Amino acid sequence: MSQPYTRGMRAKKRLAKCAIYFLMILISFLLLSDPNFSFWGLKPNLLIPLCTMIAVWEGEFTGALVGAGCGLLMDMALRSLLGFHGILMMLLMFFCGFGVKYLLRPHFLNCFLLTAASALLDMLLDYGVYYQLFDYPYAGEFFLRSYLPQYFLTLLFVPVFFFPVRWIARRFRFSGAPGRP
């Protein structure tokens, strides 16, 4: 039988977990903002897989809050309309957390598919609003040469975030509290 946690112990665990997540988000944001960080001239969006993993392992409410914050950071890093990615990521991460809570299990394949769906929806809406809506010439070619490779490059970072976020969520869980397996 495990020892019950006091309020102070719970607060320390929550603070440590939030600090680790904050550092992961900050590093991902800085890499997304860095003009020198790219692979073959393409930048992966590291915030989407990180937000998805946090939403999967921490739940829909925390996922929505983290998604909104990371979406605003994406707006700043990608120089897009302020609030566009914030609202979109908040909704996407809420549904990711909700889906894992009631429909799916937090396995690697499910997390990969949720990240793929979230990144695809984000990419298609971003492309539709900023390029297709204004009928830019060669927009389709730009989609194939820029958006699509960035999408696949973003998906390569799912394992980079899945295993650390899973470990953090399990390590800082309170015994006896309902949570994810």
PyMOL commands that set and color helices and strands:
alter all, ss='L'
color gray80, all
select helices_A, chain A and resi 7-33+47-58+60-78+84-102+108-132+139-155+158-171
alter helices_A, ss='H'
color red, helices_A
deselect
rebuild
show_as cartoon
